[in-house]
Amino acid sequence: MEKNKKVHYPRKMRVGWCVAHEVTACGVAIERYGVKYSTYGEALKNANRMNLESGLTAQQEEEVCKKK
């Protein structure tokens, strides 16, 4: 898997859910948040869509998410 590929995943917010991904800047990993959703299902569906668009397979996504 390429280092530059972003893995999007659902993230619980104070109110609702969002889709997040990590970005490395100056050697520091920063978690970036995206669009907010009211349910986990909506956030998961959109995270999966974003991962498919970036070319990640389900197995690669699981490996990266297990590290977190």
Protein Blocks (a to p, Z undefined) as FASTA:
>chain_A
ZZklccddddddfbocdddddddeehiacdddddddfbfklmmmmmmmmmmmnopafklm
mmmmmmZZ
